[in-house]
Amino acid sequence: MIRGSGSRKVVTILASVLLPFLASLQYGEEKRLAVIPKPRHATLQEGRFILNRDTVIVVDSDSFEKGWQLSHMLAAATGYSLRIQTSAPDNQPWIEVRIDRALNALSEEGYRLEATPRRLSIRAPKIAGLFYAFQTLKQLLPVQIFREARIAGVDWTIPCFQIEDSPRFKWRGALLDVARHFMPKQFVKRFIDLLALHKLNVFHWHLTDDQGWRVQIKKYPKLTEVGAWRKETLVGHWKKNKENPKSDGKPHGGFYSQEDIREIVEYARARNVTIVPEIEMPGHATAAIASYPELGNAEQPLAVSTTWGIHESIFNVNETTIRFLQDVLSEILELFPSKFIHVGGDEAVKTQWKASLAAQSRMKELGLKDEEELQSYFIRKMDDFLTSKGRRLIGWDEILQGGLAMNAAVMSWRGEQGGIVAVKSGHDVVMTPTHHTYLDYYQSTDTSKEPLAIGDYLPLAVVYDYEPIPSELSLEESKHVLGTQGQIWTEYMPTPNDVEYMAFPRLAALAEVAWTPADQRSYFDFIQRLRVHLKRLEILDVNYRPVDP
């Protein structure tokens, strides 16, 4: 995707400068409930709950596994191996972990936490809620709980409180592009850990593009034998180097085996994160066409792209190509159990279709008036296929062009208008507009002191200010807004450290947008809690961007 066009409005600059300054006037002692995202309801009470080596965890039959997970989570830093039992003790502090179906009024991800001096109660209607309660509990403890070795001399106490919490949106996610720059498996798992910490539950995995194909497809081995590797990578910004591009001369590539994928999917499942894979079509197809030239429209062979920007390479519309891509999707469905499968659909330049006798003949045969309807036909074929397998297609808002497939959902990235149109025609949407969710944008107006980025400017305050439900939608229509997510496109992020710098703390801000009711959010309050949260990220060795003073 091409991102970064035009300058920010004056209000954006004022928000990024004035709001942090005003918030800084409120900095004082750390707030005791420095939890991100902010819980829906939280009440502090008198007293403190003290965690010690005699504390026991009390479970029922439905929560036994989660009790062990909690014990393990607390053990590394505290040095305590907390016992698991099924009855409350008589004379020592205890932690209750229980599935409580009386809390079904909360969402499946909701939970209730209550601490008194003697008991810490953790209850939820579903396992997912217990997991998120654990994330909150970990943030209520001293920040040293995030250490992976025993820390002596820490007072493991938390204030007494009552928390009842549940998320605002079902879809709370982040996209990671591993096609432009391949990211190692261990970092992908670390990224999932960071999503889970922030109660984000969707990992949108951008696996294919012009610059690389990153997922093993056993029926078509050339997709990774050829498509996963490029001979070099552009140096500098592509817009400044289009006429005289300079490359680093270093081969770049990599892919995930199907065994890797299964491992990562299971790793994410244990952390309540659903992975939504993206296989780009019909555009952003250079790497695939370089692997199998018969998928393209031009006679001359292609190489995997070494530069950025929009490419004209597009899959042809032959039935053999459609079957090829459906074969690919068949293997994707075996690897990813997610309800949604992302097929891209963005920035599909139609130049080659307009010049192709085969494509024009196909349009005439199908009774289509233009190339936009031809793309709609292409996407509908994929929608029919995925629907027949019990899945749902989701794509970028360009899939609206020429008519939207019946079962499809939309990610609205070119502003919110595409999402509004989709909602009003009865389709589900995920709001992902560039102006609030594209985390590959610069974080300062002084770009000389920042890593090279795609362009434009998106400070922390503006991310936090996002409202995913447009005012144009009625209450009933707004139910089609599944949620929002942050986009991390990696043209200018060659390493995991680069990804973390661009993602955090902006992704923490967007996590609160997705979780916490709009009327309970305050940027001033968020900044105060963030000061504590950044200490956690430091312990986790996250290469976050410092917050402007």
C-alpha positions in Angstrom: 0.0 0.0 0.0 1.1 3.5 -0.7 0.9 5.6 2.4 1.8 9.2 3.4 0.2 11.8 1.2 -0.1 15.4 2.2 0.5 17.3 5.4 -1.2 17.0 8.7 -3.9 19.4 9.8 -2.9 22.1 12.3 -5.0 20.3 14.9 -2.8 17.3 14.6 0.3 19.2 15.5 -1.4 21.0 18.3 -2.6 17.7 19.7 0.9 16.2 19.6 2.5 19.2 21.3 -0.1 20.7 23.6 -1.7 17.6 25.0 1.5 15.9 26.2 2.5 19.3 27.7 -0.7 19.6 29.6 -0.5 16.0 30.7 3.0 16.5 32.0 1.7 19.1 34.4 -0.2 16.3 36.1 2.7 13.9 36.6 3.2 13.1 40.2 3.4 9.8 42.0 2.6 6.7 40.0 -1.0 5.8 40.0 -1.7 2.6 41.8 -3.9 1.2 39.0 -1.6 1.9 36.1 -3.3 -0.6 33.8 -3.3 -0.4 30.0 -5.8 -0.6 28.5 -7.9 1.1 31.1 -10.5 -1.2 32.8 -14.2 -0.4 32.2 -15.0 -0.2 35.9 -12.4 0.0 38.7 -12.8 1.0 42.4 -10.0 1.3 44.9 -10.6 0.2 48.5 -8.8 0.3 51.8 -6.0 -2.2 52.5 -3.6 -4.3 50.4 -3.4 -7.9 49.3 0.0 -9.4 50.1 1.3 -12.2 47.8 3.8 -14.5 49.6 5.1 -18.0 49.3 2.2 -19.4 51.4 -0.4 -18.0 49.1 -2.4 -20.8 47.4 -4.4 -20.8 44.2 -7.9 -22.3 44.5 -9.5 -23.6 41.3 -12.5 -25.5 40.1 -12.6 -28.2 37.4 -13.1 -25.7 34.6 -10.1 -23.5 35.6 -7.5 -26.0 36.7 -5.3 -25.4 33.7 -5.5 -21.7 34.1 -4.6 -22.0 37.8 -1.3 -23.6 36.7 -0.8 -20.9 34.1 -1.2 -18.2 36.8 1.2 -20.0 39.1 3.8 -20.2 36.4 3.3 -16.6 35.4 4.0 -15.4 39.0 6.8 -17.9 39.7 9.8 -16.5 37.8 10.0 -13.0 39.4 8.7 -13.9 42.9 10.4 -17.2 43.3 7.2 -18.6 44.7 5.8 -21.9 43.6 2.2 -21.4 44.5 0.2 -24.5 45.4 -2.9 -25.4 43.4 -5.9 -26.8 45.4 -9.7 -27.0 45.1 -10.7 -25.7 48.6 -10.1 -22.4 50.3 -7.4 -22.4 53.1 -8.1 -21.5 56.7 -5.3 -19.2 57.6 -3.4 -17.8 54.7 -4.0 -15.6 51.7 -5.5 -17.2 48.6 -6.3 -16.5 45.0 -9.5 -17.8 43.5 -9.5 -18.6 39.8 -13.0 -19.7 38.6 -15.2 -19.9 35.6 -18.4 -18.1 36.7 -21.3 -18.4 34.3 -23.3 -16.0 36.3 -21.1 -13.4 34.7 -22.4 -14.2 31.2 -23.7 -10.6 30.9 -20.0 -9.7 30.4 -18.6 -10.6 27.0 -16.6 -13.8 26.4 -13.5 -11.8 27.1 -14.8 -10.0 30.2 -13.7 -10.7 33.8 -14.2 -9.6 37.4 -11.3 -9.0 39.7 -11.7 -8.3 43.4 -8.9 -8.0 46.1 -9.4 -8.0 49.8 -6.6 -8.3 52.4 -7.1 -12.1 52.5 -8.5 -13.1 49.1 -7.9 -12.2 45.4 -10.8 -13.3 43.3 -10.5 -13.8 39.6 -13.7 -14.8 37.8 -14.8 -14.8 34.2 -17.6 -16.5 32.2 -15.0 -17.9 29.7 -11.4 -18.9 29.6 -10.5 -15.9 27.6 -11.7 -13.6 30.4 -9.5 -15.4 32.9 -6.5 -14.8 30.5 -7.2 -11.1 30.4 -7.7 -10.9 34.1 -4.2 -12.3 34.5 -2.9 -9.6 32.2 -4.5 -7.0 34.4 -3.3 -8.6 37.6 0.3 -8.7 36.3 0.1 -4.9 35.7 -1.3 -4.3 39.2 1.8 -5.9 40.8 5.1 -4.2 41.0 6.7 -3.8 37.6 9.5 -6.3 38.6 6.9 -9.1 38.0 7.9 -8.9 34.3 11.4 -10.1 35.2 12.2 -13.7 34.2 14.4 -14.4 37.3 13.8 -14.1 41.0 13.9 -10.5 42.3 14.7 -10.3 46.0 13.5 -7.5 48.2 10.3 -6.7 46.4 7.1 -6.2 48.3 4.6 -8.2 46.2 1.5 -6.4 47.2 -1.4 -4.8 45.3 -4.1 -2.4 46.5 -7.5 -3.7 47.4 -9.9 -3.0 44.6 -12.9 -4.2 42.5 -12.6 -4.4 38.7 -15.3 -5.4 36.3 -14.0 -5.3 32.7 -14.9 -6.2 29.2 -13.8 -5.0 25.8 -15.6 -2.4 23.7 -14.8 -4.2 20.3 -14.4 -7.8 19.3 -11.7 -7.1 16.8 -8.6 -5.5 18.4 -5.6 -6.1 16.4 -2.3 -5.3 14.7 -1.0 -6.0 11.2 2.6 -7.1 10.8 4.0 -7.0 7.2 6.7 -9.7 6.8 6.7 -9.6 3.0 8.7 -6.4 2.6 11.1 -7.5 5.3 11.1 -11.0 6.7 10.8 -11.3 10.5 12.2 -14.3 12.3 9.8 -16.8 13.9 11.0 -15.9 17.4 10.2 -12.3 16.9 6.7 -13.1 15.5 6.0 -15.0 18.8 7.4 -12.1 20.8 5.1 -9.7 18.9 2.2 -12.0 19.8 3.2 -11.8 23.4 3.1 -8.0 23.3 -0.3 -8.0 21.6 -1.6 -10.3 24.4 -0.2 -8.0 27.1 -2.2 -5.2 25.7 -5.4 -7.3 25.3 -5.2 -7.2 21.5 -6.7 -10.4 20.1 -6.1 -10.3 16.3 -2.7 -10.7 14.6 -3.2 -9.8 10.9 -0.2 -11.5 9.2 0.6 -9.9 5.9 2.4 -12.9 4.3 2.7 -12.1 0.6 3.5 -9.1 -1.6 5.6 -7.9 -4.5 8.8 -8.2 -2.5 8.3 -11.7 -1.0 6.2 -14.7 -0.5 6.6 -16.0 3.1 4.4 -19.0 3.6 5.2 -22.5 2.4 2.6 -24.0 0.0 3.5 -27.6 -0.6 1.6 -28.0 -3.9 3.5 -25.0 -5.4 7.1 -25.1 -4.0 8.4 -22.4 -6.3 6.4 -19.8 -4.3 9.1 -20.1 -1.6 12.0 -21.5 -3.7 11.8 -18.4 -5.9 9.3 -16.0 -4.4 10.7 -15.8 -0.9 14.0 -14.3 -2.1 15.0 -11.0 -3.7 18.5 -10.2 -4.9 18.7 -6.9 -3.1 16.7 -4.1 -1.5 16.3 -0.4 -2.2 18.4 2.0 -0.2 16.7 5.2 1.0 13.2 6.4 0.3 11.6 5.1 -2.8 10.0 8.4 -3.8 13.4 10.1 -3.8 15.1 7.2 -5.6 12.6 6.3 -8.3 14.6 7.8 -11.1 18.0 6.6 -10.0 17.4 3.7 -7.5 20.2 2.5 -5.4 20.2 -0.9 -3.8 22.2 -2.6 -1.0 23.4 -5.5 -3.1 22.4 -8.0 -0.4 20.0 -10.9 -1.0 17.1 -10.8 1.4 14.4 -13.4 2.1 13.0 -16.1 4.2 9.7 -18.0 4.7 7.8 -19.9 7.4 7.4 -23.6 6.9 4.0 -25.1 7.6 5.4 -26.6 10.8 6.5 -23.0 11.8 3.0 -21.8 11.0 1.3 -24.4 13.1 3.6 -23.7 16.0 2.9 -19.9 15.8 -0.8 -20.4 15.5 -0.9 -22.6 18.6 1.3 -20.2 20.4 -1.1 -17.4 19.6 -4.2 -19.5 20.5 -2.8 -20.0 24.0 -2.7 -16.2 24.3 -6.2 -15.6 23.0 -4.8 -14.2 19.8 -6.4 -15.2 16.4 -4.1 -15.0 13.4 -5.7 -13.7 10.3 -3.5 -14.5 7.3 -3.3 -12.2 4.2 -2.7 -13.6 0.8 -2.6 -10.7 -1.6 -4.7 -10.8 -4.8 -5.2 -9.8 -7.6 -2.5 -7.1 -7.2 0.7 -7.1 -5.2 1.5 -10.3 -7.0 5.0 -9.9 -8.3 6.7 -12.5 -6.1 4.0 -15.1 -7.0 4.3 -14.3 -10.8 8.1 -14.5 -10.6 7.6 -18.0 -9.2 5.0 -19.1 -11.8 5.1 -16.8 -14.8 1.9 -18.3 -16.2 0.0 -16.5 -13.5 0.7 -13.1 -15.0 -0.3 -11.2 -18.1 3.0 -10.1 -19.6 5.3 -12.3 -21.8 8.6 -11.0 -20.2 9.6 -12.9 -17.0 9.6 -11.1 -13.7 11.9 -11.1 -10.7 10.8 -10.6 -7.1 10.7 -6.9 -6.6 13.6 -5.1 -5.0 11.8 -1.8 -4.5 8.7 -0.3 -3.0 5.6 1.5 -4.4 2.7 0.3 -6.5 3.5 -2.3 -9.1 1.5 -3.2 -12.3 2.0 -6.9 -11.8 -1.4 -8.5 -11.4 -2.8 -12.0 -11.6 -4.5 -12.9 -14.9 -8.2 -14.0 -14.7 -7.8 -17.4 -16.4 -9.6 -20.2 -14.7 -6.3 -22.0 -14.1 -5.0 -19.0 -12.1 -8.2 -18.8 -10.1 -7.8 -22.5 -9.3 -4.2 -22.0 -8.5 -5.1 -19.4 -5.9 -7.9 -21.5 -4.5 -5.4 -24.3 -4.1 -3.2 -21.9 -2.2 -6.1 -20.9 0.0 -6.9 -24.6 0.6 -3.5 -25.1 2.3 -3.9 -21.8 4.1 -7.2 -23.0 5.6 -5.5 -26.1 6.9 -2.9 -24.0 8.7 -5.1 -21.1 10.0 -8.4 -21.9 11.8 -9.4 -18.2 11.8 -13.0 -17.4 10.6 -11.6 -14.6 8.4 -9.1 -15.0 5.6 -7.7 -11.7 4.1 -7.2 -11.6 0.3 -5.9 -8.0 0.0 -7.6 -6.5 -3.0 -5.9 -3.1 -2.7 -4.0 -1.1 -5.3 -4.7 -3.6 -8.1 -3.5 -1.6 -11.1 -5.6 -2.6 -14.2 -3.1 -1.5 -16.9 -2.2 -5.1 -17.8 -5.8 -6.2 -17.9 -6.7 -3.3 -20.2 -3.9 -4.4 -22.6 -4.6 -8.1 -22.3 -6.6 -9.7 -25.1 -7.4 -12.6 -22.8 -8.6 -10.3 -20.0 -10.7 -8.3 -22.4 -12.2 -11.4 -23.9 -13.0 -12.7 -20.4 -14.8 -9.4 -19.5 -16.9 -9.7 -22.7 -17.6 -13.4 -22.0 -18.8 -12.5 -18.5 -20.8 -9.5 -19.5 -18.7 -7.1 -17.4 -18.5 -3.4 -18.3 -15.0 -2.6 -17.0 -11.9 -3.8 -15.2 -13.3 -2.8 -11.8 -16.2 -5.3 -12.3 -13.5 -7.8 -13.4 -11.8 -7.4 -10.1 -15.1 -7.8 -8.4 -15.7 -11.1 -10.3 -12.2 -12.2 -9.2 -12.9 -11.5 -5.5 -16.4 -13.0 -5.7 -14.8 -16.3 -6.9 -12.6 -16.3 -3.8 -15.6 -15.3 -1.6 -17.6 -18.2 -2.9 -14.7 -20.6 -2.3 -14.1 -19.4 1.3 -17.8 -19.4 2.1 -18.1 -23.0 0.9 -15.4 -23.9 3.4 -17.1 -22.2 6.2 -14.9 -19.1 6.3 -15.3 -15.4 5.5 -13.4 -13.2 3.1 -12.1 -9.9 4.3 -10.2 -7.4 2.1 -9.1 -3.7 1.9 -11.8 -1.2 0.9 -11.0 -1.4 -2.9 -12.9 -4.7 -3.0 -16.0 -2.4 -2.9 -15.2 -1.4 -6.5 -17.4 -3.1 -9.0 -19.7 -4.5 -6.3 -18.9 -6.3 -3.0 -19.2 -10.0 -2.5 -22.2 -11.0 -0.3 -20.2 -12.6 2.6 -17.3 -10.2 2.5 -16.1 -7.9 5.2 -14.0 -4.7 4.6 -11.0 -3.1 6.1 -11.4 0.6 5.5 -7.9 2.1 5.1 -8.3 5.0 2.7 -10.1 7.0 5.3 -13.5 5.8 6.7 -15.8 6.4 3.7 -15.3 2.8 2.4 -16.2 1.5 5.8 -19.3 3.7 6.0 -20.5 2.5 2.5 -19.9 -1.1 3.4 -21.8 -0.8 6.7 -24.7 0.9 5.1 -25.0 -2.0 2.7 -25.0 -4.5 5.6 -21.3 -5.6 5.6 -19.0 -5.9 8.6 -16.0 -3.6 8.7 -12.7 -3.1 10.6 -11.7 0.5 10.7 -8.1 1.0 9.7 -7.7 4.5 8.4 -4.3 5.8 7.6 -4.8 9.0 9.6 -5.0 7.2 12.9 -3.8 3.6 12.6 -0.8 3.5 10.2 2.1 3.0 12.5 4.7 3.3 9.7 4.2 7.1 9.8 6.7 9.4 11.4 6.4 10.1 15.2 7.9 13.6 15.0 7.8 16.5 12.7 11.6 16.6 13.0 12.2 13.6 10.7 16.0 14.1 10.8 15.9 12.6 14.3 13.7 9.7 13.4 14.2 6.5 11.5 13.3 6.7 7.8 9.5 6.2 7.3 7.0 6.1 4.5 6.0 9.7 5.3 3.2 11.7 7.0 3.0 12.2 10.7 1.1 10.3 13.4 1.9 11.2 17.0 0.8 9.2 20.0 -1.9 11.8 20.9 -3.6 11.4 17.5 -3.6 7.6 17.7 -5.2 7.8 21.1 -7.8 10.3 19.9 -9.3 7.9 17.3 -13.0 7.0 17.4 -13.6 3.9 15.3 -17.4 4.4 14.9 -18.1 7.3 12.5 -20.8 9.8 13.5 -22.6 9.0 10.2 -23.6 5.6 11.5 -26.7 4.9 13.5 -26.6 2.8 16.7 -27.8 -0.2 14.8 -25.4 0.3 11.9 -22.5 0.7 14.3 -22.9 -2.9 15.3 -21.2 -3.8 12.0 -18.0 -2.1 13.1 -16.1 -5.1 14.4 -13.2 -2.9 15.7 -9.9 -1.5 14.7 -6.2 -2.4 14.4 -2.8 -0.8 13.9 -0.9 -1.3 10.6 2.9 -1.9 10.6 4.2 -2.0 7.0 7.9 -2.8 7.0 9.3 -1.2 3.8 11.5 0.9 6.1 11.7 -1.5 9.1 14.3 -4.1 8.3 14.7 -5.4 11.8 12.5 -6.4 14.8 14.0 -3.4 16.7 12.7 -1.1 14.0 9.2 -2.7 14.2 9.1 -2.2 18.0 10.2 1.4 17.8 7.4 2.2 15.3 4.8 0.2 17.1 5.2 1.2 20.7 3.9 3.0 22.6 1.4 3.9 19.8 0.0 0.4 19.7 -0.6 0.7 23.5 -2.7 3.8 22.8 -4.7 2.0 20.1 -5.2 -1.0 22.3 -7.0 1.4 24.8 -9.1 2.8 21.9 -10.2 -0.7 21.0 -10.9 -1.9 24.6 -12.1 1.0 26.7 -15.4 2.8 26.2 -14.9 6.2 24.5 -16.4 8.2 27.3 -14.0 6.7 29.8 -10.8 7.5 28.0 -8.6 10.5 28.8 -5.3 11.2 27.2 -4.0 12.9 30.4 -4.8 9.8 32.4 -3.4 7.5 29.7 -0.1 9.4 29.8 0.2 9.0 33.6 -0.4 5.3 33.3 1.9 5.0 30.3 4.8 6.3 32.4 4.5 3.2 34.6 3.8 1.0 31.6 7.0 2.0 29.8 8.9 0.6 32.8 7.3 -2.8 32.0 8.3 -2.5 28.4 11.9 -1.6 29.4 12.0 -4.8 31.5 10.7 -6.7 28.5 13.5 -5.1 26.4 11.0 -3.5 24.0 12.7 -0.9 21.8 9.9 1.6 22.2 10.1 5.2 21.2 10.4 7.5 24.2 7.4 9.7 24.9 8.0 13.4 24.2 8.3 15.4 27.4 
